[in-house]
Amino acid sequence: MRKLIPVVLLMVATAVVAGFVVYQLKPSAETRVSVTVEKIRRIAHLATVEYTLSGFARQVFTSSTGLSDIGIGERKRSDYVISYCTGKITGRVDLEKATIDVQEGGDIPRVSIHLEPGSIVISDVEVRPEDIETISVRDELSGCFFYKPATNSQRNGVQRTALKEMKQSALKSGIVDKTKENARTFLSDFLGSLGYQATITFDENAYDPSASS
């Protein structure tokens, strides 16, 4: 049986960064700044969303009493492992997987950006070793010669379960939609500050779980 603590913090520092970039790059009335596909791709890495989560997983392990191997008696619960973790997950756009069209003609220059399949990248949980706590709650089997505590491999497996479910919690909490919204706002503000009208669209498979890391 497992339990997961929901998302506890959504960082919005990107908005502050975006405002600073727009202020620094905003042209004067007498200056015309041209944008290129490469410039757009370079600036896009600032459009990130970050979730900080805490969660835990637990699992019961059993060991043999010896006689149970030959059909006498039962296997006994020998170790109860709990893993508690705190970490962060980030969402970003990969503009290497985007079609970008810059149109300089007309009274208002325009930029169209279409985010293709796999362009939304959701990271795995980033966690520091000191932010993982794994403990064992053992039965009173100290007098049993055949008692076996959980192995390191089993304990690590419980940790991996906690991390996997933390990512699933972030996905259920809407990190993909938040990443899209943040990227659309950031890129529109950036391009708008340079005098461009931006149109930003996403493929229905912009987030591809098999492509994220």
TIVONU-398925 format. One record per residue: chain; residue in one letter; residue number from 1; x, y, z of N, C-alpha, C in turn. Coordinates in nm, 3 decimals, always signed. Atoms other than C-alpha are relative to their C-alpha. Layout:
residues N
["A", "A", NUM, [X, Y, Z], [X, Y, Z], [X, Y, Z]]
...
This chain:
residues 213
["A", "M", 1, [+0.085, -0.119, +0.000], [+0.000, +0.000, +0.000], [+0.088, +0.123, +0.000]]
["A", "R", 2, [-0.084, -0.118, +0.015], [+0.138, +0.341, -0.093], [-0.081, +0.125, +0.024]]
["A", "K", 3, [+0.065, -0.129, -0.020], [+0.058, +0.698, -0.005], [+0.090, +0.107, -0.054]]
["A", "L", 4, [-0.078, -0.107, +0.059], [+0.168, +1.015, -0.180], [-0.052, +0.133, +0.047]]
["A", "I", 5, [+0.038, -0.134, -0.042], [+0.168, +1.366, -0.038], [-0.009, +0.088, -0.123]]
["A", "P", 6, [+0.018, -0.079, +0.123], [+0.034, +1.612, -0.300], [+0.102, +0.110, -0.015]]
["A", "V", 7, [-0.090, -0.110, +0.030], [+0.224, +1.898, -0.461], [-0.011, +0.106, +0.109]]
["A", "V", 8, [+0.002, -0.098, -0.108], [+0.324, +2.148, -0.193], [+0.047, +0.137, -0.043]]
["A", "L", 9, [-0.051, -0.131, +0.042], [+0.484, +2.428, -0.397], [+0.013, +0.005, -0.150]]
["A", "L", 10, [-0.020, -0.027, +0.143], [+0.470, +2.568, -0.749], [+0.075, +0.131, -0.010]]
["A", "M", 11, [-0.084, -0.118, +0.008], [+0.753, +2.810, -0.816], [-0.034, +0.080, -0.125]]
["A", "V", 12, [+0.036, -0.086, +0.112], [+0.676, +3.108, -1.041], [+0.109, +0.101, -0.028]]
["A", "A", 13, [-0.112, -0.091, +0.023], [+1.019, +3.264, -1.064], [+0.016, +0.034, -0.146]]
["A", "T", 14, [-0.013, -0.027, +0.143], [+0.997, +3.240, -1.442], [-0.062, +0.133, -0.037]]
["A", "A", 15, [+0.066, -0.126, +0.032], [+0.758, +3.533, -1.447], [+0.091, +0.118, +0.029]]
["A", "V", 16, [-0.093, -0.106, -0.035], [+1.017, +3.749, -1.273], [+0.111, +0.009, -0.103]]
["A", "V", 17, [-0.106, +0.004, +0.101], [+1.288, +3.637, -1.515], [-0.050, +0.057, -0.132]]
["A", "A", 18, [+0.054, -0.048, +0.126], [+1.062, +3.704, -1.812], [-0.012, +0.151, +0.000]]
["A", "G", 19, [+0.013, -0.145, -0.009], [+0.990, +4.056, -1.691], [+0.133, +0.070, -0.013]]
["A", "F", 20, [-0.133, -0.059, +0.007], [+1.359, +4.129, -1.651], [+0.054, -0.003, -0.142]]
["A", "V", 21, [-0.049, +0.014, +0.138], [+1.444, +3.996, -1.998], [-0.072, +0.097, -0.091]]
["A", "V", 22, [+0.076, -0.092, +0.083], [+1.163, +4.195, -2.159], [+0.046, +0.143, +0.020]]
["A", "Y", 23, [-0.044, -0.137, -0.030], [+1.277, +4.515, -1.984], [+0.135, +0.028, -0.064]]
["A", "Q", 24, [-0.135, -0.019, +0.052], [+1.639, +4.465, -2.088], [+0.002, +0.006, -0.153]]
["A", "L", 25, [-0.005, +0.011, +0.146], [+1.559, +4.383, -2.451], [-0.096, +0.092, -0.073]]
["A", "K", 26, [+0.099, -0.084, +0.064], [+1.275, +4.626, -2.515], [+0.067, +0.112, -0.079]]
["A", "P", 27, [-0.065, -0.102, +0.081], [+1.377, +4.854, -2.805], [-0.060, +0.138, +0.025]]
["A", "S", 28, [+0.053, -0.136, -0.010], [+1.342, +5.230, -2.797], [-0.086, +0.027, -0.122]]
["A", "A", 29, [+0.090, -0.033, +0.111], [+1.095, +5.404, -3.028], [+0.076, +0.016, -0.130]]
["A", "E", 30, [-0.078, -0.025, +0.121], [+1.377, +5.482, -3.270], [+0.073, -0.123, -0.048]]
["A", "T", 31, [-0.081, +0.117, +0.032], [+1.525, +5.133, -3.276], [-0.089, -0.118, -0.039]]
["A", "R", 32, [+0.071, +0.121, +0.042], [+1.404, +4.827, -3.464], [+0.092, -0.119, +0.024]]
["A", "V", 33, [-0.080, +0.119, -0.031], [+1.528, +4.494, -3.328], [-0.058, -0.117, -0.077]]
["A", "S", 34, [+0.046, +0.116, +0.076], [+1.507, +4.194, -3.560], [+0.023, -0.126, +0.083]]
["A", "V", 35, [-0.012, +0.126, -0.072], [+1.450, +3.850, -3.416], [+0.029, -0.111, -0.101]]
["A", "T", 36, [-0.032, +0.115, +0.084], [+1.585, +3.524, -3.556], [-0.046, -0.127, +0.070]]
["A", "V", 37, [+0.038, +0.130, -0.057], [+1.491, +3.160, -3.505], [+0.097, -0.040, +0.109]]
["A", "E", 38, [-0.101, +0.038, -0.098], [+1.818, +3.107, -3.320], [-0.017, +0.079, +0.129]]
["A", "K", 39, [+0.022, -0.080, -0.121], [+1.747, +3.395, -3.081], [-0.118, -0.054, +0.082]]
["A", "I", 40, [+0.118, +0.053, -0.068], [+1.405, +3.251, -3.001], [+0.035, -0.129, +0.072]]
["A", "R", 41, [-0.037, +0.129, -0.062], [+1.551, +2.907, -2.933], [+0.091, +0.020, +0.120]]
["A", "R", 42, [-0.092, -0.023, -0.112], [+1.822, +3.049, -2.708], [-0.074, +0.051, +0.124]]
["A", "I", 43, [+0.070, -0.060, -0.113], [+1.577, +3.243, -2.492], [-0.102, -0.096, +0.061]]
["A", "A", 44, [+0.110, +0.086, -0.045], [+1.322, +2.960, -2.462], [+0.034, -0.081, +0.124]]
["A", "H", 45, [-0.035, +0.084, -0.116], [+1.520, +2.772, -2.195], [-0.039, +0.066, +0.132]]
["A", "L", 46, [+0.041, -0.069, -0.122], [+1.413, +3.039, -1.945], [-0.147, -0.026, +0.034]]
["A", "A", 47, [+0.143, +0.025, -0.022], [+1.047, +2.939, -1.984], [-0.019, -0.136, +0.063]]
["A", "T", 48, [+0.013, +0.126, -0.071], [+1.037, +2.666, -1.720], [-0.101, +0.010, +0.113]]
["A", "V", 49, [+0.090, +0.012, -0.115], [+0.793, +2.550, -1.456], [+0.063, -0.102, +0.094]]
["A", "E", 50, [-0.062, +0.090, -0.098], [+0.911, +2.385, -1.135], [-0.099, -0.034, +0.110]]
["A", "Y", 51, [+0.082, +0.048, -0.111], [+0.713, +2.173, -0.890], [+0.093, -0.060, +0.106]]
["A", "T", 52, [-0.070, +0.067, -0.111], [+0.847, +2.074, -0.548], [-0.101, -0.088, +0.072]]
["A", "L", 53, [+0.092, +0.096, -0.058], [+0.689, +1.762, -0.400], [+0.066, -0.081, +0.111]]
["A", "S", 54, [-0.045, +0.096, -0.099], [+0.714, +1.528, -0.105], [-0.094, -0.120, -0.006]]
["A", "G", 55, [+0.084, +0.119, +0.004], [+0.590, +1.171, -0.097], [+0.072, -0.119, +0.060]]
["A", "F", 56, [-0.066, +0.121, -0.049], [+0.652, +0.824, +0.035], [-0.067, -0.124, -0.055]]
["A", "A", 57, [+0.051, +0.131, +0.040], [+0.610, +0.460, -0.060], [+0.037, -0.098, +0.110]]
["A", "R", 58, [-0.029, +0.100, -0.102], [+0.600, +0.154, +0.162], [-0.026, -0.139, -0.056]]
["A", "Q", 59, [+0.016, +0.137, +0.048], [+0.628, -0.220, +0.110], [+0.039, -0.098, +0.109]]
["A", "V", 60, [-0.026, +0.107, -0.096], [+0.618, -0.536, +0.320], [+0.081, -0.110, -0.068]]
["A", "F", 61, [-0.080, +0.111, +0.050], [+0.882, -0.803, +0.268], [-0.011, -0.117, +0.099]]
["A", "T", 62, [+0.012, +0.119, -0.084], [+0.867, -1.161, +0.399], [+0.126, -0.084, -0.008]]
["A", "S", 63, [-0.113, +0.094, +0.002], [+1.126, -1.418, +0.493], [-0.050, -0.136, +0.046]]
["A", "S", 64, [+0.040, +0.136, -0.032], [+1.109, -1.791, +0.535], [+0.041, -0.037, +0.141]]
["A", "T", 65, [-0.038, +0.054, -0.131], [+1.107, -1.965, +0.873], [+0.079, -0.129, -0.016]]
["A", "G", 66, [-0.075, +0.123, +0.023], [+1.292, -2.252, +0.714], [-0.093, -0.116, -0.029]]
["A", "L", 67, [+0.093, +0.112, +0.018], [+1.024, -2.515, +0.764], [-0.107, +0.031, -0.104]]
["A", "S", 68, [+0.102, -0.035, +0.100], [+0.787, -2.318, +0.539], [+0.043, -0.041, -0.140]]
["A", "D", 69, [-0.048, +0.041, +0.132], [+1.008, -2.416, +0.248], [-0.040, -0.143, -0.034]]
["A", "I", 70, [+0.039, +0.140, +0.024], [+0.901, -2.778, +0.291], [-0.147, -0.021, +0.037]]
["A", "G", 71, [+0.144, +0.011, -0.020], [+0.534, -2.700, +0.355], [-0.046, -0.001, +0.143]]
["A", "I", 72, [+0.039, -0.004, -0.141], [+0.539, -2.669, +0.734], [+0.007, +0.143, +0.050]]
["A", "G", 73, [+0.001, -0.137, -0.051], [+0.434, -2.341, +0.883], [-0.020, +0.100, -0.113]]
["A", "E", 74, [+0.021, -0.107, +0.096], [+0.403, -2.007, +0.707], [+0.119, +0.095, -0.003]]
["A", "R", 75, [-0.100, -0.106, +0.008], [+0.632, -1.738, +0.586], [-0.043, +0.115, +0.090]]
["A", "K", 76, [+0.028, -0.106, -0.095], [+0.655, -1.450, +0.833], [+0.041, +0.136, -0.059]]
["A", "R", 77, [-0.040, -0.135, +0.039], [+0.657, -1.078, +0.770], [+0.125, +0.037, +0.077]]
["A", "S", 78, [-0.127, -0.025, -0.067], [+1.014, -0.979, +0.841], [+0.046, +0.144, -0.007]]
["A", "D", 79, [-0.047, -0.138, +0.012], [+1.061, -0.621, +0.720], [-0.110, +0.085, -0.065]]
["A", "Y", 80, [+0.099, -0.096, +0.049], [+0.839, -0.320, +0.656], [+0.077, +0.126, -0.032]]
["A", "V", 81, [-0.089, -0.106, +0.043], [+1.025, -0.060, +0.450], [-0.082, +0.121, -0.044]]
["A", "I", 82, [+0.064, -0.127, +0.035], [+0.917, +0.305, +0.420], [+0.106, +0.093, -0.057]]
["A", "S", 83, [-0.093, -0.096, +0.061], [+1.086, +0.556, +0.187], [-0.071, +0.134, -0.015]]
["A", "Y", 84, [+0.056, -0.135, +0.005], [+1.020, +0.930, +0.220], [+0.097, +0.088, -0.079]]
["A", "C", 85, [-0.085, -0.080, +0.088], [+1.151, +1.171, -0.045], [-0.058, +0.140, -0.019]]
["A", "T", 86, [+0.039, -0.134, +0.042], [+1.142, +1.541, -0.130], [+0.086, +0.037, -0.120]]
["A", "G", 87, [-0.076, -0.035, +0.120], [+1.242, +1.661, -0.476], [-0.077, +0.095, -0.088]]
["A", "K", 88, [+0.065, -0.094, +0.092], [+1.156, +1.879, -0.772], [-0.009, -0.060, -0.140]]
["A", "I", 89, [+0.024, +0.041, +0.137], [+1.022, +1.824, -1.122], [-0.016, +0.127, -0.083]]
["A", "T", 90, [+0.010, -0.118, +0.084], [+1.060, +2.075, -1.405], [-0.067, -0.032, -0.133]]
["A", "G", 91, [+0.059, +0.010, +0.132], [+0.865, +2.132, -1.724], [+0.057, +0.109, -0.089]]
["A", "R", 92, [-0.058, -0.098, +0.091], [+1.014, +2.306, -2.028], [-0.041, -0.035, -0.143]]
["A", "V", 93, [+0.025, +0.025, +0.142], [+0.975, +2.339, -2.404], [+0.134, -0.016, -0.072]]
["A", "D", 94, [-0.119, +0.024, +0.082], [+1.230, +2.207, -2.653], [-0.029, +0.057, -0.139]]
["A", "L", 95, [+0.027, -0.064, +0.128], [+1.227, +2.448, -2.947], [+0.081, -0.058, -0.115]]
["A", "E", 96, [-0.060, +0.075, +0.109], [+1.452, +2.215, -3.141], [-0.106, -0.087, -0.067]]
["A", "K", 97, [+0.111, +0.077, +0.054], [+1.124, +2.029, -3.191], [-0.118, +0.094, -0.024]]
["A", "A", 98, [+0.104, -0.099, +0.029], [+0.928, +2.329, -3.317], [+0.022, +0.057, -0.139]]
["A", "T", 99, [-0.005, -0.071, +0.128], [+0.846, +2.492, -3.647], [-0.017, +0.149, +0.030]]
["A", "I", 100, [+0.000, -0.143, -0.030], [+0.928, +2.864, -3.625], [+0.005, +0.077, -0.133]]
["A", "D", 101, [+0.010, -0.078, +0.123], [+0.825, +3.107, -3.899], [+0.000, +0.148, +0.036]]
["A", "V", 102, [-0.012, -0.144, -0.025], [+0.942, +3.472, -3.883], [-0.037, +0.074, -0.127]]
["A", "Q", 103, [+0.046, -0.078, +0.116], [+0.758, +3.711, -4.117], [+0.024, +0.148, +0.027]]
["A", "E", 104, [-0.037, -0.139, -0.022], [+0.913, +4.057, -4.141], [-0.087, +0.099, -0.078]]
["A", "G", 105, [+0.078, -0.091, +0.084], [+0.681, +4.203, -4.406], [-0.124, +0.052, +0.070]]
["A", "G", 106, [+0.123, -0.056, -0.055], [+0.380, +4.420, -4.332], [+0.026, +0.100, +0.110]]
["A", "D", 107, [-0.013, -0.100, -0.106], [+0.311, +4.685, -4.072], [+0.042, -0.062, +0.132]]
["A", "I", 108, [-0.033, +0.069, -0.125], [+0.336, +4.432, -3.788], [+0.071, -0.131, -0.033]]
["A", "P", 109, [-0.070, +0.128, +0.023], [+0.605, +4.162, -3.810], [-0.060, -0.110, +0.088]]
["A", "R", 110, [+0.065, +0.110, -0.071], [+0.484, +3.821, -3.700], [+0.096, -0.118, +0.016]]
["A", "V", 111, [-0.073, +0.124, -0.022], [+0.629, +3.503, -3.554], [-0.102, -0.109, +0.034]]
["A", "S", 112, [+0.086, +0.115, -0.028], [+0.446, +3.170, -3.565], [+0.088, -0.114, +0.052]]
["A", "I", 113, [-0.075, +0.112, -0.058], [+0.571, +2.888, -3.341], [-0.097, -0.115, +0.023]]
["A", "H", 114, [+0.081, +0.119, -0.023], [+0.423, +2.539, -3.354], [+0.085, -0.105, +0.070]]
["A", "L", 115, [-0.073, +0.100, -0.078], [+0.543, +2.298, -3.085], [-0.043, -0.139, -0.045]]
["A", "E", 116, [+0.026, +0.131, +0.060], [+0.570, +1.951, -3.237], [-0.006, -0.111, +0.105]]
["A", "P", 117, [+0.002, +0.112, -0.095], [+0.529, +1.606, -3.078], [+0.135, -0.015, +0.073]]
["A", "G", 118, [-0.121, +0.017, -0.080], [+0.777, +1.556, -2.794], [+0.068, +0.130, +0.040]]
["A", "S", 119, [-0.064, -0.129, -0.030], [+0.847, +1.929, -2.754], [-0.018, +0.045, +0.144]]
["A", "I", 120, [+0.017, -0.028, -0.142], [+0.715, +1.942, -2.395], [+0.077, -0.105, +0.077]]
["A", "V", 121, [-0.087, +0.092, -0.073], [+0.975, +1.788, -2.165], [-0.025, +0.013, +0.149]]
["A", "I", 122, [+0.019, +0.004, -0.144], [+0.888, +1.688, -1.809], [+0.111, -0.087, +0.059]]
["A", "S", 123, [-0.115, +0.072, -0.054], [+1.193, +1.586, -1.607], [-0.042, -0.109, +0.097]]
["A", "D", 124, [+0.020, +0.092, -0.112], [+1.223, +1.294, -1.369], [+0.020, +0.079, +0.128]]
["A", "V", 125, [-0.017, -0.068, -0.129], [+1.230, +1.379, -0.999], [+0.149, +0.021, +0.027]]
["A", "E", 126, [-0.137, -0.032, -0.039], [+1.551, +1.557, -0.905], [+0.004, +0.007, +0.152]]
["A", "V", 127, [-0.001, +0.008, -0.146], [+1.635, +1.470, -0.546], [+0.143, -0.015, +0.050]]
["A", "R", 128, [-0.132, +0.012, -0.060], [+1.942, +1.513, -0.328], [+0.002, -0.121, +0.093]]
["A", "P", 129, [-0.008, +0.117, -0.088], [+2.068, +1.209, -0.134], [-0.049, +0.028, +0.141]]
["A", "E", 130, [+0.041, -0.032, -0.136], [+2.005, +1.390, +0.193], [-0.150, +0.022, +0.014]]
["A", "D", 131, [+0.145, -0.020, -0.003], [+1.639, +1.436, +0.097], [-0.075, -0.131, -0.020]]
["A", "I", 132, [+0.063, +0.132, +0.006], [+1.571, +1.061, +0.082], [+0.022, -0.069, +0.135]]
["A", "E", 133, [-0.009, +0.072, -0.128], [+1.494, +0.877, +0.405], [-0.070, -0.134, -0.015]]
["A", "T", 134, [+0.057, +0.134, +0.011], [+1.441, +0.500, +0.396], [+0.025, -0.074, +0.130]]
["A", "I", 135, [-0.012, +0.068, -0.129], [+1.371, +0.312, +0.718], [-0.070, -0.135, -0.004]]
["A", "S", 136, [+0.061, +0.132, -0.013], [+1.279, -0.043, +0.820], [-0.071, -0.009, +0.135]]
["A", "V", 137, [+0.075, +0.026, -0.123], [+1.013, -0.130, +1.074], [-0.015, -0.151, +0.010]]
["A", "R", 138, [-0.008, +0.146, +0.000], [+1.091, -0.491, +1.163], [-0.091, -0.063, +0.105]]
["A", "D", 139, [+0.077, +0.076, -0.097], [+0.876, -0.750, +1.335], [+0.090, -0.047, +0.113]]
["A", "E", 140, [-0.077, +0.054, -0.113], [+0.980, -0.899, +1.666], [+0.043, -0.143, -0.032]]
["A", "L", 141, [-0.049, +0.131, +0.042], [+1.175, -1.182, +1.508], [+0.147, -0.020, +0.034]]
["A", "S", 142, [-0.143, +0.007, -0.031], [+1.511, -1.132, +1.671], [+0.044, -0.138, +0.045]]
["A", "G", 143, [-0.037, +0.134, -0.045], [+1.497, -1.483, +1.813], [-0.010, -0.104, -0.108]]
["A", "C", 144, [+0.016, +0.095, +0.110], [+1.429, -1.640, +1.476], [+0.129, -0.008, -0.081]]
["A", "F", 145, [-0.127, +0.020, +0.068], [+1.741, -1.786, +1.319], [-0.010, +0.034, -0.149]]
["A", "F", 146, [+0.017, -0.017, +0.144], [+1.593, -1.751, +0.971], [-0.047, +0.140, -0.038]]
["A", "Y", 147, [+0.045, -0.137, +0.028], [+1.503, -1.383, +1.000], [+0.090, +0.066, -0.105]]
["A", "K", 148, [-0.075, -0.067, +0.106], [+1.606, -1.185, +0.689], [-0.053, +0.142, -0.019]]
["A", "P", 149, [+0.043, -0.138, +0.026], [+1.590, -0.803, +0.672], [-0.003, +0.026, -0.151]]
["A", "A", 150, [+0.005, -0.036, +0.142], [+1.515, -0.634, +0.339], [+0.141, +0.028, -0.051]]
["A", "T", 151, [-0.131, -0.022, +0.060], [+1.811, -0.623, +0.104], [+0.011, +0.144, -0.049]]
["A", "N", 152, [-0.019, -0.135, +0.056], [+1.964, -0.303, -0.034], [-0.078, +0.016, -0.130]]
["A", "S", 153, [+0.073, -0.006, +0.126], [+1.808, -0.386, -0.369], [-0.149, +0.022, +0.025]]
["A", "Q", 154, [+0.142, -0.017, -0.033], [+1.463, -0.414, -0.210], [-0.028, +0.141, +0.052]]
["A", "R", 155, [+0.017, -0.136, -0.052], [+1.507, -0.086, -0.022], [+0.007, +0.103, -0.112]]
["A", "N", 156, [-0.011, -0.092, +0.114], [+1.620, +0.089, -0.341], [-0.124, -0.007, -0.088]]
["A", "G", 157, [+0.122, +0.015, +0.078], [+1.313, -0.050, -0.515], [-0.114, +0.083, +0.057]]
["A", "V", 158, [+0.103, -0.082, -0.065], [+1.087, +0.120, -0.260], [+0.026, +0.148, -0.029]]
["A", "Q", 159, [-0.035, -0.138, +0.033], [+1.274, +0.447, -0.320], [-0.043, +0.034, -0.143]]
["A", "R", 160, [+0.037, -0.025, +0.140], [+1.221, +0.417, -0.697], [-0.151, +0.012, -0.015]]
["A", "T", 161, [+0.146, -0.009, +0.005], [+0.850, +0.359, -0.640], [-0.047, +0.137, +0.046]]
["A", "A", 162, [+0.038, -0.133, -0.051], [+0.825, +0.680, -0.435], [+0.028, +0.107, -0.105]]
["A", "L", 163, [-0.036, -0.100, +0.100], [+1.004, +0.882, -0.705], [-0.092, -0.009, -0.122]]
["A", "K", 164, [+0.088, +0.019, +0.115], [+0.792, +0.734, -0.985], [-0.138, +0.057, +0.027]]
["A", "E", 165, [+0.134, -0.047, -0.032], [+0.467, +0.813, -0.807], [-0.003, +0.151, +0.022]]
["A", "M", 166, [-0.007, -0.146, -0.011], [+0.584, +1.168, -0.732], [-0.014, +0.064, -0.138]]
["A", "K", 167, [+0.012, -0.054, +0.136], [+0.621, +1.228, -1.106], [-0.144, -0.013, -0.049]]
["A", "Q", 168, [+0.139, +0.018, +0.041], [+0.276, +1.083, -1.169], [-0.091, +0.102, +0.067]]
["A", "S", 169, [+0.078, -0.101, -0.071], [+0.137, +1.320, -0.906], [+0.012, +0.136, -0.068]]
["A", "A", 170, [-0.021, -0.128, +0.069], [+0.292, +1.619, -1.086], [-0.076, +0.004, -0.132]]
["A", "L", 171, [+0.073, +0.006, +0.127], [+0.141, +1.505, -1.416], [-0.150, +0.015, +0.024]]
["A", "K", 172, [+0.142, -0.010, -0.032], [-0.203, +1.463, -1.258], [-0.036, +0.141, +0.047]]
["A", "S", 173, [+0.026, -0.135, -0.052], [-0.168, +1.809, -1.101], [+0.008, +0.107, -0.109]]
["A", "G", 174, [+0.006, -0.094, +0.112], [-0.135, +1.968, -1.446], [+0.129, +0.066, -0.039]]
["A", "I", 175, [-0.128, -0.063, +0.034], [+0.236, +2.034, -1.494], [+0.015, +0.018, -0.152]]
["A", "V", 176, [-0.011, -0.013, +0.146], [+0.202, +1.976, -1.872], [-0.073, +0.126, -0.047]]
["A", "D", 177, [+0.076, -0.119, +0.039], [-0.072, +2.238, -1.913], [+0.066, +0.127, +0.053]]
["A", "K", 178, [-0.067, -0.117, -0.057], [+0.117, +2.476, -1.683], [+0.124, +0.034, -0.081]]
["A", "T", 179, [-0.117, -0.024, +0.082], [+0.430, +2.432, -1.895], [-0.039, +0.067, -0.132]]
["A", "K", 180, [+0.049, -0.061, +0.124], [+0.234, +2.514, -2.212], [-0.038, +0.147, +0.024]]
["A", "E", 181, [+0.046, -0.135, -0.032], [+0.074, +2.819, -2.051], [+0.118, +0.094, +0.025]]
["A", "N", 182, [-0.116, -0.082, -0.034], [+0.406, +2.944, -1.916], [+0.083, +0.032, -0.125]]
["A", "A", 183, [-0.078, -0.021, +0.122], [+0.587, +2.896, -2.249], [-0.071, +0.099, -0.094]]
["A", "R", 184, [+0.076, -0.090, +0.087], [+0.308, +3.071, -2.441], [+0.011, +0.145, +0.050]]
["A", "T", 185, [-0.008, -0.135, -0.057], [+0.311, +3.370, -2.203], [+0.140, +0.058, -0.014]]
["A", "F", 186, [-0.138, -0.047, +0.003], [+0.689, +3.395, -2.186], [+0.042, +0.040, -0.142]]
["A", "L", 187, [-0.042, -0.028, +0.136], [+0.749, +3.374, -2.561], [-0.080, +0.115, -0.062]]
["A", "S", 188, [+0.081, -0.111, +0.052], [+0.458, +3.609, -2.643], [+0.050, +0.133, +0.055]]
["A", "D", 189, [-0.049, -0.124, -0.061], [+0.588, +3.870, -2.398], [+0.137, +0.039, -0.058]]
["A", "F", 190, [-0.134, -0.026, +0.054], [+0.945, +3.835, -2.526], [-0.009, +0.055, -0.142]]
["A", "L", 191, [+0.012, -0.044, +0.139], [+0.848, +3.867, -2.892], [-0.077, +0.131, -0.010]]
["A", "G", 192, [+0.075, -0.124, -0.001], [+0.596, +4.140, -2.816], [+0.086, +0.119, +0.036]]
["A", "S", 193, [-0.089, -0.109, -0.040], [+0.867, +4.346, -2.649], [+0.089, +0.045, -0.114]]
["A", "L", 194, [-0.081, -0.033, +0.117], [+1.055, +4.338, -2.981], [-0.085, +0.046, -0.118]]
["A", "G", 195, [+0.089, -0.051, +0.104], [+0.751, +4.449, -3.177], [-0.064, -0.104, -0.088]]
["A", "Y", 196, [+0.056, +0.107, +0.081], [+0.637, +4.110, -3.307], [-0.131, -0.050, +0.059]]
["A", "Q", 197, [+0.123, +0.067, -0.043], [+0.292, +3.957, -3.292], [+0.025, -0.149, -0.005]]
["A", "A", 198, [-0.034, +0.142, -0.009], [+0.329, +3.598, -3.175], [-0.125, -0.088, -0.003]]
["A", "T", 199, [+0.103, +0.104, +0.000], [+0.111, +3.297, -3.251], [+0.069, -0.130, +0.039]]
["A", "I", 200, [-0.066, +0.119, -0.052], [+0.203, +2.990, -3.048], [-0.102, -0.112, +0.015]]
["A", "T", 201, [+0.092, +0.113, -0.004], [+0.033, +2.652, -3.094], [+0.076, -0.127, +0.040]]
["A", "F", 202, [-0.059, +0.125, -0.046], [+0.091, +2.301, -2.961], [-0.067, -0.118, -0.069]]
["A", "D", 203, [+0.052, +0.126, +0.050], [+0.052, +1.962, -3.125], [-0.070, -0.073, +0.114]]
["A", "E", 204, [+0.071, +0.072, -0.106], [-0.191, +1.738, -2.937], [+0.091, -0.099, +0.072]]
["A", "N", 205, [-0.099, +0.090, -0.062], [+0.107, +1.509, -2.867], [+0.129, +0.075, +0.034]]
["A", "A", 206, [-0.119, -0.077, -0.036], [+0.341, +1.790, -2.766], [+0.070, -0.060, +0.120]]
["A", "Y", 207, [-0.062, +0.076, -0.109], [+0.394, +1.596, -2.444], [-0.006, -0.147, -0.032]]
["A", "D", 208, [-0.011, +0.143, +0.031], [+0.514, +1.246, -2.523], [+0.077, -0.064, +0.115]]
["A", "P", 209, [-0.069, +0.060, -0.117], [+0.593, +1.048, -2.203], [+0.124, -0.080, -0.034]]
["A", "S", 210, [-0.114, +0.083, +0.038], [+0.830, +0.819, -2.389], [+0.121, +0.082, -0.040]]
["A", "A", 211, [-0.109, -0.087, +0.044], [+1.038, +1.118, -2.501], [+0.053, +0.088, +0.112]]
["A", "S", 212, [-0.042, -0.087, -0.111], [+1.058, +1.304, -2.165], [+0.106, -0.068, +0.084]]
["A", "S", 213, [-0.104, +0.053, -0.089], [+1.351, +1.267, -1.928], [+0.033, +0.104, +0.103]]
